[in-house]
Amino acid sequence: MRVPDLTLPPLFASVVSRLPATPPNLALVTLLNQLIKRGVLPADMSLLAGHHFAVDVLDAGLKLRFGADENGFVLDDGHGEPDLRFAANASDLARMMLREEDPDTLFFNRKLTIEGDTELGLIVKNLLDSVDWSETPLARFMAT
């Protein structure tokens, strides 16, 4: 089943943007570290260590901030500019993660914004391309 092409209603974003940032950031960091532990994501963090990242889910009003060290992903205080920022609507991010859409296609169709360190962006893009997302809970959920 393909991810439907939908945009969340503006009311959703206005509510979510007022909520505390720590719970969704903690959930993302925990999920990413579990993916490392389960072998879905590579355990070698040397290329990402010391960098700060942002993922903005535009239609959800969600601004996720996290960092990386040698051991995995960590919470970020959200101050200062991230080294790399991805921004897109929730459905486009899900399609990218499930490999229904290539990040380059989303970028050139102006559905995905990538800002920051170009070299780091290529590293992250290649990392995402190397992951078999079909074994993740999101893929199993979308298959039902």
GUDREN-656382 format. One record per atom (N, C-alpha, C): residue in three letters; x, y, z; atom name. Coordinates in steps of 0.02 Angstrom, whole numbers, plus 32768, in hexadecimal, padded with zeros to 4 digits. Each point is the difference from the previous one (the first is absolute). Layout:
<rs>
r resn=ALA, xx=X, yy=Y, zz=Z, name=CA
...
</rs>
This chain:
<rs>
r resn=MET, xx=802A, yy=7FC5, zz=8000, name=N
r resn=MET, xx=7FD6, yy=803B, zz=8000, name=CA
r resn=MET, xx=802C, yy=803E, zz=8000, name=C
r resn=ARG, xx=7FF3, yy=802D, zz=7FD2, name=N
r resn=ARG, xx=8026, yy=803E, zz=7FFD, name=CA
r resn=ARG, xx=7FE8, yy=8032, zz=8035, name=C
r resn=VAL, xx=802F, yy=802A, zz=8015, name=N
r resn=VAL, xx=7FEF, yy=8036, zz=802E, name=CA
r resn=VAL, xx=7FD3, yy=8031, zz=7FDA, name=C
r resn=PRO, xx=7FC5, yy=8010, zz=801B, name=N
r resn=PRO, xx=7FD3, yy=802E, zz=7FDC, name=CA
r resn=PRO, xx=801E, yy=8046, zz=7FFD, name=C
r resn=ASP, xx=7FF2, yy=8023, zz=7FCA, name=N
r resn=ASP, xx=8018, yy=8044, zz=7FF8, name=CA
r resn=ASP, xx=7FCE, yy=802F, zz=8022, name=C
r resn=LEU, xx=800E, yy=800E, zz=803E, name=N
r resn=LEU, xx=7FD3, yy=802C, zz=8026, name=CA
r resn=LEU, xx=8028, yy=8032, zz=8028, name=C
r resn=THR, xx=7FDE, yy=8035, zz=8011, name=N
r resn=THR, xx=801E, yy=8033, zz=802A, name=CA
r resn=THR, xx=7FD5, yy=8005, zz=803F, name=C
r resn=LEU, xx=8021, yy=8002, zz=8039, name=N
r resn=LEU, xx=7FDB, yy=8006, zz=803F, name=CA
r resn=LEU, xx=7FDF, yy=8044, zz=8004, name=C
r resn=PRO, xx=7FC5, yy=8005, zz=801F, name=N
r resn=PRO, xx=7FDE, yy=8041, zz=8004, name=CA
r resn=PRO, xx=8027, yy=8032, zz=802A, name=C
r resn=PRO, xx=7FFB, yy=8041, zz=7FEF, name=N
r resn=PRO, xx=8025, yy=8034, zz=8025, name=CA
r resn=PRO, xx=7FF2, yy=7FFF, zz=804B, name=C
r resn=LEU, xx=7FC4, yy=7FEE, zz=8015, name=N
r resn=LEU, xx=7FF0, yy=7FFE, zz=8047, name=CA
r resn=LEU, xx=802E, yy=7FCF, zz=8024, name=C
r resn=PHE, xx=800F, yy=7FC8, zz=7FE1, name=N
r resn=PHE, xx=802E, yy=7FCE, zz=801D, name=CA
r resn=PHE, xx=8043, yy=8021, zz=800F, name=C
r resn=ALA, xx=801C, yy=8023, zz=7FCF, name=N
r resn=ALA, xx=8041, yy=8020, zz=8009, name=CA
r resn=ALA, xx=7FFD, yy=8036, zz=8035, name=C
r resn=SER, xx=7FC9, yy=8025, zz=8003, name=N
r resn=SER, xx=7FFD, yy=8036, zz=8032, name=CA
r resn=SER, xx=7FFE, yy=7FE3, zz=8047, name=C
r resn=VAL, xx=7FE3, yy=7FC6, zz=8009, name=N
r resn=VAL, xx=7FFF, yy=7FE0, zz=8043, name=CA
r resn=VAL, xx=8045, yy=7FE2, zz=800F, name=C
r resn=VAL, xx=801B, yy=7FD8, zz=7FD2, name=N
r resn=VAL, xx=8040, yy=7FDE, zz=800C, name=CA
r resn=VAL, xx=8038, yy=8031, zz=800B, name=C
r resn=SER, xx=8001, yy=8038, zz=7FDD, name=N
r resn=SER, xx=8037, yy=8030, zz=8006, name=CA
r resn=SER, xx=8002, yy=8020, zz=8045, name=C
r resn=ARG, xx=7FCA, yy=7FFB, zz=8026, name=N
r resn=ARG, xx=7FFE, yy=801D, zz=8044, name=CA
r resn=ARG, xx=8014, yy=7FCE, zz=8036, name=C
r resn=LEU, xx=8007, yy=7FC1, zz=7FEE, name=N
r resn=LEU, xx=8011, yy=7FCD, zz=8031, name=CA
r resn=LEU, xx=804B, yy=8001, zz=800F, name=C
r resn=PRO, xx=8014, yy=7FE6, zz=803B, name=N
r resn=PRO, xx=8048, yy=7FFD, zz=8010, name=CA
r resn=PRO, xx=8026, yy=7FD7, zz=7FCD, name=C
r resn=ALA, xx=803D, yy=8014, zz=7FF1, name=N
r resn=ALA, xx=8029, yy=7FE0, zz=7FCD, name=CA
r resn=ALA, xx=8021, yy=7FC0, zz=8018, name=C
r resn=THR, xx=800C, yy=7FF9, zz=8040, name=N
r resn=THR, xx=8028, yy=7FC8, zz=8019, name=CA
r resn=THR, xx=7FE0, yy=7FBB, zz=7FF2, name=C
r resn=PRO, xx=7FC0, yy=7FF5, zz=800C, name=N
r resn=PRO, xx=7FE5, yy=7FBC, zz=7FF5, name=CA
r resn=PRO, xx=800A, yy=7FE6, zz=7FB8, name=C
r resn=PRO, xx=7FEE, yy=8025, zz=7FCC, name=N
r resn=PRO, xx=800C, yy=7FE4, zz=7FBD, name=CA
r resn=PRO, xx=804A, yy=7FF9, zz=7FEF, name=C
r resn=ASN, xx=802A, yy=802E, zz=8019, name=N
r resn=ASN, xx=8048, yy=7FFA, zz=7FF4, name=CA
r resn=ASN, xx=801C, yy=7FC1, zz=8022, name=C
r resn=LEU, xx=7FEA, yy=7FF4, zz=803D, name=N
r resn=LEU, xx=8016, yy=7FC5, zz=8025, name=CA
r resn=LEU, xx=7FE8, yy=7FC1, zz=7FDD, name=C
r resn=ALA, xx=7FC2, yy=8001, zz=7FE8, name=N
r resn=ALA, xx=7FE6, yy=7FC5, zz=7FDC, name=CA
r resn=ALA, xx=8029, yy=7FF2, zz=7FC1, name=C
r resn=LEU, xx=8013, yy=8034, zz=7FDB, name=N
r resn=LEU, xx=8027, yy=7FF6, zz=7FC3, name=CA
r resn=LEU, xx=8046, yy=7FE6, zz=8011, name=C
r resn=VAL, xx=8021, yy=801D, zz=8031, name=N
r resn=VAL, xx=8043, yy=7FEA, zz=8014, name=CA
r resn=VAL, xx=7FFE, yy=7FB7, zz=8017, name=C
r resn=THR, xx=7FCD, yy=7FEE, zz=8028, name=N
r resn=THR, xx=7FF9, yy=7FBC, zz=8017, name=CA
r resn=THR, xx=7FF5, yy=7FD0, zz=7FC6, name=C
r resn=LEU, xx=7FD5, yy=8014, zz=7FD1, name=N
r resn=LEU, xx=7FF3, yy=7FD6, zz=7FC5, name=CA
r resn=LEU, xx=8040, yy=7FF7, zz=7FD6, name=C
r resn=LEU, xx=8024, yy=8035, zz=7FF4, name=N
r resn=LEU, xx=803E, yy=7FFB, zz=7FD8, name=CA
r resn=LEU, xx=8033, yy=7FD3, zz=8022, name=C
r resn=ASN, xx=8007, yy=8006, zz=8042, name=N
r resn=ASN, xx=802F, yy=7FD6, zz=8024, name=CA
r resn=ASN, xx=7FEA, yy=7FB6, zz=8000, name=C
r resn=GLN, xx=7FBE, yy=7FF4, zz=8002, name=N
r resn=GLN, xx=7FE7, yy=7FBB, zz=7FFA, name=CA
r resn=GLN, xx=800E, yy=7FE4, zz=7FBB, name=C
r resn=LEU, xx=7FFC, yy=802A, zz=7FCD, name=N
r resn=LEU, xx=800F, yy=7FE9, zz=7FBC, name=CA
r resn=LEU, xx=804A, yy=7FEE, zz=7FF9, name=C
r resn=ILE, xx=802B, yy=8024, zz=8024, name=N
r resn=ILE, xx=8047, yy=7FEE, zz=8001, name=CA
r resn=ILE, xx=8009, yy=7FBD, zz=8023, name=C
r resn=LYS, xx=7FE0, yy=7FFA, zz=803A, name=N
r resn=LYS, xx=8006, yy=7FC3, zz=8028, name=CA
r resn=LYS, xx=7FE7, yy=7FC2, zz=7FDA, name=C
r resn=ARG, xx=7FCC, yy=8009, zz=7FD7, name=N
r resn=ARG, xx=7FE3, yy=7FC7, zz=7FDA, name=CA
r resn=ARG, xx=8023, yy=7FF5, zz=7FBD, name=C
r resn=GLY, xx=8032, yy=8029, zz=7FF1, name=N
r resn=GLY, xx=8025, yy=7FF7, zz=7FC3, name=CA
r resn=GLY, xx=7FE0, yy=801D, zz=7FC1, name=C
r resn=VAL, xx=7FC9, yy=8026, zz=8009, name=N
r resn=VAL, xx=7FE0, yy=8020, zz=7FC7, name=CA
r resn=VAL, xx=802A, yy=803B, zz=7FE8, name=C
r resn=LEU, xx=8019, yy=8028, zz=8030, name=N
r resn=LEU, xx=802F, yy=8036, zz=7FF1, name=CA
r resn=LEU, xx=8046, yy=7FE9, zz=8010, name=C
r resn=PRO, xx=8031, yy=8016, zz=7FD9, name=N
r resn=PRO, xx=8046, yy=7FEE, zz=800F, name=CA
r resn=PRO, xx=8015, yy=801A, zz=8044, name=C
r resn=ALA, xx=8029, yy=7FD9, zz=8023, name=N
r resn=ALA, xx=8016, yy=8012, zz=8043, name=CA
r resn=ALA, xx=803A, yy=8031, zz=8000, name=C
r resn=ASP, xx=8023, yy=8008, zz=7FC8, name=N
r resn=ASP, xx=8039, yy=802E, zz=7FFC, name=CA
r resn=ASP, xx=7FE7, yy=8047, zz=7FFC, name=C
r resn=MET, xx=8007, yy=8025, zz=8036, name=N
r resn=MET, xx=7FE7, yy=8044, zz=8004, name=CA
r resn=MET, xx=8036, yy=8035, zz=7FF2, name=C
r resn=SER, xx=803B, yy=7FEA, zz=7FEC, name=N
r resn=SER, xx=8038, yy=802F, zz=7FF9, name=CA
r resn=SER, xx=7FF2, yy=8039, zz=7FCF, name=C
r resn=LEU, xx=7FDB, yy=7FF4, zz=7FCB, name=N
r resn=LEU, xx=7FF2, yy=8035, zz=7FCF, name=CA
r resn=LEU, xx=7FCB, yy=8031, zz=8017, name=C
r resn=LEU, xx=7FD7, yy=7FEB, zz=8030, name=N
r resn=LEU, xx=7FCA, yy=802B, zz=8019, name=CA
r resn=LEU, xx=8010, yy=8021, zz=8043, name=C
r resn=ALA, xx=8031, yy=7FE4, zz=8024, name=N
r resn=ALA, xx=8010, yy=8018, zz=8043, name=CA
r resn=ALA, xx=8013, yy=8049, zz=8000, name=C
r resn=GLY, xx=7FE5, yy=8024, zz=8032, name=N
r resn=GLY, xx=800F, yy=8046, zz=8008, name=CA
r resn=GLY, xx=7FD3, yy=802F, zz=7FD8, name=C
r resn=HIS, xx=7FD2, yy=7FE4, zz=7FDA, name=N
r resn=HIS, xx=7FD4, yy=8029, zz=7FD7, name=CA
r resn=HIS, xx=7FBA, yy=8005, zz=801F, name=C
r resn=HIS, xx=7FDE, yy=8036, zz=7FED, name=N
r resn=HIS, xx=7FBC, yy=800C, zz=8017, name=CA
r resn=HIS, xx=7FD2, yy=8001, zz=7FC4, name=C
r resn=PHE, xx=7FC4, yy=7FE2, zz=800A, name=N
r resn=PHE, xx=7FD2, yy=7FF6, zz=7FC9, name=CA
r resn=PHE, xx=7FBB, yy=801C, zz=8012, name=C
r resn=ALA, xx=7FDA, yy=8010, zz=7FCB, name=N
r resn=ALA, xx=7FBB, yy=8015, zz=8009, name=CA
r resn=ALA, xx=7FD6, yy=7FDE, zz=7FCA, name=C
r resn=VAL, xx=7FC6, yy=7FE9, zz=8014, name=N
r resn=VAL, xx=7FCE, yy=7FE6, zz=7FD1, name=CA
r resn=VAL, xx=7FC0, yy=8026, zz=8010, name=C
r resn=ASP, xx=7FEA, yy=8028, zz=7FD0, name=N
r resn=ASP, xx=7FC3, yy=8027, zz=8008, name=CA
r resn=ASP, xx=7FC9, yy=7FDF, zz=7FD9, name=C
r resn=VAL, xx=7FCD, yy=7FE9, zz=8024, name=N
r resn=VAL, xx=7FC5, yy=7FE2, zz=7FE0, name=CA
r resn=VAL, xx=7FCF, yy=803A, zz=7FF8, name=C
r resn=LEU, xx=8000, yy=801E, zz=7FC5, name=N
r resn=LEU, xx=7FE0, yy=8040, zz=7FF5, name=CA
r resn=LEU, xx=7FB5, yy=7FFF, zz=800F, name=C
r resn=ASP, xx=7FDC, yy=7FD0, zz=7FE4, name=N
r resn=ASP, xx=7FB7, yy=8000, zz=8009, name=CA
r resn=ASP, xx=7FEB, yy=7FEA, zz=8046, name=C
r resn=ALA, xx=802E, yy=7FE4, zz=8026, name=N
r resn=ALA, xx=7FF1, yy=7FEC, zz=8045, name=CA
r resn=ALA, xx=8015, yy=8034, zz=8033, name=C
r resn=GLY, xx=8025, yy=8033, zz=7FE9, name=N
r resn=GLY, xx=8019, yy=8033, zz=802F, name=CA
r resn=GLY, xx=8034, yy=7FE4, zz=8030, name=C
r resn=LEU, xx=8021, yy=7FCB, zz=7FEC, name=N
r resn=LEU, xx=802F, yy=7FDC, zz=802B, name=CA
r resn=LEU, xx=8048, yy=8010, zz=7FEB, name=C
r resn=LYS, xx=8027, yy=8017, zz=8030, name=N
r resn=LYS, xx=8047, yy=8010, zz=7FF4, name=CA
r resn=LYS, xx=802A, yy=7FD2, zz=802C, name=C
r resn=LEU, xx=801C, yy=7FCD, zz=7FE1, name=N
r resn=LEU, xx=8028, yy=7FCF, zz=8024, name=CA
r resn=LEU, xx=8049, yy=8014, zz=7FFE, name=C
r resn=ARG, xx=8021, yy=8000, zz=803A, name=N
r resn=ARG, xx=8047, yy=8012, zz=8005, name=CA
r resn=ARG, xx=8025, yy=7FC9, zz=8025, name=C
r resn=PHE, xx=8039, yy=7FEC, zz=7FE5, name=N
r resn=PHE, xx=8028, yy=7FCC, zz=8020, name=CA
r resn=PHE, xx=8048, yy=8007, zz=7FE9, name=C
r resn=GLY, xx=802C, yy=7FDF, zz=8024, name=N
r resn=GLY, xx=8046, yy=8000, zz=7FEE, name=CA
r resn=GLY, xx=801A, yy=7FB8, zz=7FFE, name=C
r resn=ALA, xx=8040, yy=7FFA, zz=7FF2, name=N
r resn=ALA, xx=801F, yy=7FBE, zz=7FFE, name=CA
r resn=ALA, xx=8044, yy=8004, zz=8022, name=C
r resn=ASP, xx=8011, yy=7FCA, zz=8022, name=N
r resn=ASP, xx=8044, yy=7FF8, zz=801B, name=CA
r resn=ASP, xx=801A, yy=7FBB, zz=7FEA, name=C
r resn=GLU, xx=8039, yy=7FED, zz=8019, name=N
r resn=GLU, xx=801E, yy=7FC0, zz=7FEB, name=CA
r resn=GLU, xx=7FD5, yy=7FC3, zz=8012, name=C
r resn=ASN, xx=7FD3, yy=8008, zz=8031, name=N
r resn=ASN, xx=7FD9, yy=7FC7, zz=8018, name=CA
r resn=ASN, xx=7FBA, yy=7FFB, zz=7FE3, name=C
r resn=GLY, xx=7FE9, yy=8035, zz=7FE0, name=N
r resn=GLY, xx=7FBC, yy=8000, zz=7FE5, name=CA
r resn=GLY, xx=7FE3, yy=8045, zz=7FFB, name=C
r resn=PHE, xx=7FBE, yy=8004, zz=8002, name=N
r resn=PHE, xx=7FDE, yy=803F, zz=7FFB, name=CA
r resn=PHE, xx=7FEF, yy=801B, zz=8045, name=C
r resn=VAL, xx=8000, yy=8042, zz=8007, name=N
r resn=VAL, xx=7FF6, yy=8020, zz=8040, name=CA
r resn=VAL, xx=7FCF, yy=803A, zz=7FF8, name=C
r resn=LEU, xx=7FE2, yy=8013, zz=8038, name=N
r resn=LEU, xx=7FD5, yy=803B, zz=8000, name=CA
r resn=LEU, xx=8029, yy=803E, zz=7FF2, name=C
r resn=ASP, xx=7FE2, yy=802F, zz=7FDF, name=N
r resn=ASP, xx=8021, yy=8040, zz=7FF0, name=CA
r resn=ASP, xx=7FD7, yy=8036, zz=8023, name=C
r resn=ASP, xx=8022, yy=8033, zz=801A, name=N
r resn=ASP, xx=7FDC, yy=8035, zz=8024, name=CA
r resn=ASP, xx=7FD7, yy=802D, zz=7FD2, name=C
r resn=GLY, xx=800A, yy=7FFA, zz=7FBE, name=N
r resn=GLY, xx=7FD8, yy=8027, zz=7FD1, name=CA
r resn=GLY, xx=8018, yy=8047, zz=7FF6, name=C
r resn=HIS, xx=8035, yy=8014, zz=8023, name=N
r resn=HIS, xx=801B, yy=8044, zz=7FF7, name=CA
r resn=HIS, xx=8034, yy=7FFF, zz=7FC9, name=C
r resn=GLY, xx=8002, yy=8034, zz=7FDA, name=N
r resn=GLY, xx=8031, yy=8004, zz=7FCA, name=CA
r resn=GLY, xx=7FE6, yy=7FDC, zz=7FC2, name=C
r resn=GLU, xx=8023, yy=800B, zz=7FCA, name=N
r resn=GLU, xx=7FEE, yy=7FE2, zz=7FC0, name=CA
r resn=GLU, xx=801A, yy=7FB9, zz=7FFB, name=C
r resn=PRO, xx=7FD6, yy=7FD2, zz=7FE7, name=N
r resn=PRO, xx=8018, yy=7FBC, zz=7FF5, name=CA
r resn=PRO, xx=8031, yy=7FFE, zz=7FC6, name=C
r resn=ASP, xx=802A, yy=7FCD, zz=7FFF, name=N
r resn=ASP, xx=802E, yy=7FF7, zz=7FC8, name=CA
r resn=ASP, xx=7FDB, yy=7FEA, zz=7FC1, name=C
r resn=LEU, xx=7FC7, yy=7FDE, zz=800A, name=N
r resn=LEU, xx=7FD9, yy=7FE7, zz=7FC8, name=CA
r resn=LEU, xx=7FB7, yy=8001, zz=8013, name=C
r resn=ARG, xx=7FD7, yy=801A, zz=7FD2, name=N
r resn=ARG, xx=7FB8, yy=8003, zz=800C, name=CA
r resn=ARG, xx=7FDA, yy=7FE2, zz=7FC4, name=C
r resn=PHE, xx=7FD2, yy=7FD3, zz=8010, name=N
r resn=PHE, xx=7FD1, yy=7FE6, zz=7FCF, name=CA
r resn=PHE, xx=7FBB, yy=801C, zz=8011, name=C
r resn=ALA, xx=7FDA, yy=8016, zz=7FCF, name=N
r resn=ALA, xx=7FBD, yy=8019, zz=800C, name=CA
r resn=ALA, xx=7FD2, yy=7FE7, zz=7FC9, name=C
r resn=ALA, xx=7FC7, yy=7FE4, zz=8014, name=N
r resn=ALA, xx=7FCF, yy=7FE7, zz=7FD0, name=CA
r resn=ALA, xx=7FBF, yy=7FF1, zz=8026, name=C
r resn=ASN, xx=7FCB, yy=7FF3, zz=7FDB, name=N
r resn=ASN, xx=7FC2, yy=7FEA, zz=801F, name=CA
r resn=ASN, xx=8008, yy=7FB7, zz=8017, name=C
r resn=ALA, xx=7FD6, yy=7FEC, zz=802F, name=N
r resn=ALA, xx=8005, yy=7FBC, zz=801D, name=CA
r resn=ALA, xx=7FFC, yy=7FC9, zz=7FCB, name=C
r resn=SER, xx=7FD2, yy=8006, zz=7FD1, name=N
r resn=SER, xx=7FF9, yy=7FCB, zz=7FCF, name=CA
r resn=SER, xx=803D, yy=7FFB, zz=7FD3, name=C
r resn=ASP, xx=801F, yy=8038, zz=7FEF, name=N
r resn=ASP, xx=803C, yy=7FFF, zz=7FD6, name=CA
r resn=ASP, xx=803B, yy=7FE1, zz=8026, name=C
r resn=LEU, xx=8007, yy=8010, zz=8040, name=N
r resn=LEU, xx=8035, yy=7FE2, zz=8028, name=CA
r resn=LEU, xx=7FF5, yy=7FB4, zz=8006, name=C
r resn=ALA, xx=7FC2, yy=7FEB, zz=800A, name=N
r resn=ALA, xx=7FF1, yy=7FB9, zz=8005, name=CA
r resn=ALA, xx=8010, yy=7FDD, zz=7FBE, name=C
r resn=ARG, xx=7FED, yy=801F, zz=7FC8, name=N
r resn=ARG, xx=800F, yy=7FE2, zz=7FBE, name=CA
r resn=ARG, xx=804B, yy=7FFA, zz=7FF5, name=C
r resn=MET, xx=8026, yy=8032, zz=8018, name=N
r resn=MET, xx=8049, yy=7FFD, zz=7FF8, name=CA
r resn=MET, xx=801C, yy=7FC7, zz=802A, name=C
r resn=MET, xx=7FE9, yy=7FFA, zz=803E, name=N
r resn=MET, xx=801A, yy=7FCC, zz=802C, name=CA
r resn=MET, xx=7FEE, yy=7FBA, zz=7FE8, name=C
r resn=LEU, xx=7FC6, yy=7FF9, zz=7FE0, name=N
r resn=LEU, xx=7FEB, yy=7FBF, zz=7FE8, name=CA
r resn=LEU, xx=8016, yy=7FF3, zz=7FB8, name=C
r resn=ARG, xx=8028, yy=802D, zz=7FE6, name=N
r resn=ARG, xx=801C, yy=7FFB, zz=7FBC, name=CA
r resn=ARG, xx=7FCA, yy=8001, zz=7FC9, name=C
r resn=GLU, xx=7FC8, yy=801D, zz=800F, name=N
r resn=GLU, xx=7FCE, yy=800A, zz=7FCB, name=CA
r resn=GLU, xx=8013, yy=803A, zz=7FD4, name=C
r resn=GLU, xx=8026, yy=802F, zz=801C, name=N
r resn=GLU, xx=8019, yy=803A, zz=7FDB, name=CA
r resn=GLU, xx=8049, yy=8009, zz=8011, name=C
r resn=ASP, xx=8027, yy=800F, zz=7FCF, name=N
r resn=ASP, xx=8047, yy=800E, zz=8009, name=CA
r resn=ASP, xx=8008, yy=8047, zz=801D, name=C
r resn=PRO, xx=802E, yy=800A, zz=802F, name=N
r resn=PRO, xx=800A, yy=8044, zz=801B, name=CA
r resn=PRO, xx=800F, yy=8033, zz=7FC9, name=C
r resn=ASP, xx=8025, yy=7FEC, zz=7FCC, name=N
r resn=ASP, xx=800F, yy=802F, zz=7FCA, name=CA
r resn=ASP, xx=7FC1, yy=8016, zz=7FDC, name=C
r resn=THR, xx=7FD3, yy=7FD1, zz=7FF4, name=N
r resn=THR, xx=7FC1, yy=8011, zz=7FDE, name=CA
r resn=THR, xx=7FD7, yy=8030, zz=802A, name=C
r resn=LEU, xx=7FFA, yy=7FF2, zz=8041, name=N
r resn=LEU, xx=7FDC, yy=802D, zz=802D, name=CA
r resn=LEU, xx=8020, yy=8045, zz=8001, name=C
r resn=PHE, xx=8043, yy=8001, zz=8002, name=N
r resn=PHE, xx=8024, yy=8040, zz=8002, name=CA
r resn=PHE, xx=7FF3, yy=8028, zz=7FC0, name=C
r resn=PHE, xx=8007, yy=7FE1, zz=7FC6, name=N
r resn=PHE, xx=7FF7, yy=8024, zz=7FC1, name=CA
r resn=PHE, xx=7FB8, yy=8012, zz=7FF2, name=C
r resn=ASN, xx=7FD1, yy=7FDC, zz=801F, name=N
r resn=ASN, xx=7FB9, yy=8012, zz=7FFB, name=CA
r resn=ASN, xx=7FEB, yy=8031, zz=8036, name=C
r resn=ARG, xx=8031, yy=8019, zz=8026, name=N
r resn=ARG, xx=7FF6, yy=8031, zz=8036, name=CA
r resn=ARG, xx=7FD1, yy=7FE7, zz=8037, name=C
r resn=LYS, xx=8002, yy=7FC0, zz=800C, name=N
r resn=LYS, xx=7FDA, yy=7FE3, zz=8037, name=CA
r resn=LYS, xx=802D, yy=7FF2, zz=803D, name=C
r resn=LEU, xx=8041, yy=8004, zz=7FF6, name=N
r resn=LEU, xx=8031, yy=7FF4, zz=8035, name=CA
r resn=LEU, xx=8033, yy=8038, zz=7FFD, name=C
r resn=THR, xx=800B, yy=8020, zz=8038, name=N
r resn=THR, xx=8033, yy=8033, zz=8006, name=CA
r resn=THR, xx=803A, yy=7FE3, zz=8028, name=C
r resn=ILE, xx=803C, yy=8008, zz=7FE6, name=N
r resn=ILE, xx=803D, yy=7FEA, zz=8022, name=CA
r resn=ILE, xx=802D, yy=803D, zz=8006, name=C
r resn=GLU, xx=8012, yy=8011, zz=803E, name=N
r resn=GLU, xx=802B, yy=803B, zz=800B, name=CA
r resn=GLU, xx=803A, yy=7FEC, zz=802D, name=C
r resn=GLY, xx=8038, yy=8021, zz=7FF4, name=N
r resn=GLY, xx=8039, yy=7FF6, zz=802C, name=CA
r resn=GLY, xx=803C, yy=7FE3, zz=7FDC, name=C
r resn=ASP, xx=8027, yy=7FDA, zz=8025, name=N
r resn=ASP, xx=803F, yy=7FE3, zz=7FE9, name=CA
r resn=ASP, xx=7FF3, yy=7FCE, zz=7FC8, name=C
r resn=THR, xx=8018, yy=8010, zz=7FC4, name=N
r resn=THR, xx=7FF4, yy=7FD7, zz=7FC4, name=CA
r resn=THR, xx=801E, yy=7FBA, zz=8008, name=C
r resn=GLU, xx=803D, yy=7FFC, zz=8018, name=N
r resn=GLU, xx=8021, yy=7FBF, zz=8008, name=CA
r resn=GLU, xx=7FDA, yy=7FD5, zz=8033, name=C
r resn=LEU, xx=7FEB, yy=801E, zz=8037, name=N
r resn=LEU, xx=7FDA, yy=7FDC, zz=8032, name=CA
r resn=LEU, xx=7FBC, yy=7FE9, zz=7FE3, name=C
r resn=GLY, xx=7FE2, yy=802A, zz=7FD7, name=N
r resn=GLY, xx=7FC2, yy=7FEE, zz=7FDF, name=CA
r resn=GLY, xx=8008, yy=7FC3, zz=7FD4, name=C
r resn=LEU, xx=8037, yy=7FFC, zz=7FDB, name=N
r resn=LEU, xx=800D, yy=7FC5, zz=7FD6, name=CA
r resn=LEU, xx=800B, yy=7FC2, zz=802A, name=C
r resn=ILE, xx=8023, yy=8008, zz=8039, name=N
r resn=ILE, xx=800B, yy=7FC7, zz=802D, name=CA
r resn=ILE, xx=7FBE, yy=7FE5, zz=8019, name=C
r resn=VAL, xx=7FD4, yy=802E, zz=8017, name=N
r resn=VAL, xx=7FBF, yy=7FEB, zz=801A, name=CA
r resn=VAL, xx=7FD5, yy=7FE1, zz=7FC9, name=C
r resn=LYS, xx=8000, yy=801E, zz=7FC5, name=N
r resn=LYS, xx=7FDA, yy=7FE5, zz=7FC7, name=CA
r resn=LYS, xx=8017, yy=7FB9, zz=7FF0, name=C
r resn=ASN, xx=8042, yy=7FF6, zz=7FFD, name=N
r resn=ASN, xx=801A, yy=7FBD, zz=7FF2, name=CA
r resn=ASN, xx=7FEF, yy=7FCF, zz=8038, name=C
r resn=LEU, xx=8001, yy=8018, zz=803E, name=N
r resn=LEU, xx=7FED, yy=7FD6, zz=8038, name=CA
r resn=LEU, xx=7FB7, yy=7FEB, zz=7FF9, name=C
r resn=LEU, xx=7FD4, yy=802F, zz=7FF1, name=N
r resn=LEU, xx=7FB9, yy=7FF0, zz=7FF7, name=CA
r resn=LEU, xx=7FF6, yy=7FCF, zz=7FC7, name=C
r resn=ASP, xx=8025, yy=800A, zz=7FCA, name=N
r resn=ASP, xx=7FFB, yy=7FD3, zz=7FC6, name=CA
r resn=ASP, xx=8017, yy=7FB9, zz=8010, name=C
r resn=SER, xx=802E, yy=7FF9, zz=8030, name=N
r resn=SER, xx=801C, yy=7FBE, zz=800F, name=CA
r resn=SER, xx=7FD5, yy=7FD7, zz=8030, name=C
r resn=VAL, xx=7FCE, yy=801F, zz=801E, name=N
r resn=VAL, xx=7FD7, yy=7FDE, zz=8033, name=CA
r resn=VAL, xx=7FC6, yy=7FDA, zz=7FDF, name=C
r resn=ASP, xx=7FF5, yy=7FC4, zz=8018, name=N
r resn=ASP, xx=7FC6, yy=7FD9, zz=7FEA, name=CA
r resn=ASP, xx=7FC6, yy=8010, zz=802F, name=C
r resn=TRP, xx=7FD9, yy=8031, zz=7FEC, name=N
r resn=TRP, xx=7FC9, yy=8018, zz=8029, name=CA
r resn=TRP, xx=7FC5, yy=7FCE, zz=8001, name=C
r resn=SER, xx=8001, yy=7FCF, zz=7FD5, name=N
r resn=SER, xx=7FC8, yy=7FD1, zz=7FFD, name=CA
r resn=SER, xx=7FF9, yy=7FD7, zz=8040, name=C
r resn=GLU, xx=8035, yy=7FFE, zz=8028, name=N
r resn=GLU, xx=7FFE, yy=7FDA, zz=803F, name=CA
r resn=GLU, xx=7FEE, yy=802B, zz=803C, name=C
r resn=THR, xx=7FED, yy=803E, zz=7FF5, name=N
r resn=THR, xx=7FF0, yy=802D, zz=8038, name=CA
r resn=THR, xx=7FB6, yy=7FFE, zz=800F, name=C
r resn=PRO, xx=7FEC, yy=8014, zz=803C, name=N
r resn=PRO, xx=7FB9, yy=8001, zz=8012, name=CA
r resn=PRO, xx=7FD7, yy=802D, zz=7FD2, name=C
r resn=LEU, xx=801C, yy=8038, zz=7FE8, name=N
r resn=LEU, xx=7FDB, yy=802C, zz=7FD3, name=CA
r resn=LEU, xx=7FED, yy=7FDC, zz=7FC0, name=C
r resn=ALA, xx=802F, yy=7FDB, zz=7FE5, name=N
r resn=ALA, xx=7FF2, yy=7FDB, zz=7FC2, name=CA
r resn=ALA, xx=7FCC, yy=7FCA, zz=800C, name=C
r resn=ARG, xx=8004, yy=7FDD, zz=8038, name=N
r resn=ARG, xx=7FCF, yy=7FCC, zz=800F, name=CA
r resn=ARG, xx=7FBB, yy=801F, zz=800B, name=C
r resn=PHE, xx=7FFE, yy=803A, zz=8020, name=N
r resn=PHE, xx=7FC0, yy=8023, zz=800B, name=CA
r resn=PHE, xx=7FE1, yy=8015, zz=7FBD, name=C
r resn=MET, xx=8029, yy=801A, zz=7FD3, name=N
r resn=MET, xx=7FE7, yy=8017, zz=7FBF, name=CA
r resn=MET, xx=7FE9, yy=7FC6, zz=7FD5, name=C
r resn=ALA, xx=801B, yy=7FC4, zz=800C, name=N
r resn=ALA, xx=7FEE, yy=7FC6, zz=7FD7, name=CA
r resn=ALA, xx=7FBB, yy=7FE5, zz=8013, name=C
r resn=THR, xx=7FE7, yy=8013, zz=803A, name=N
r resn=THR, xx=7FBE, yy=7FE5, zz=8016, name=CA
r resn=THR, xx=7FC7, yy=802A, zz=7FE6, name=C
</rs>
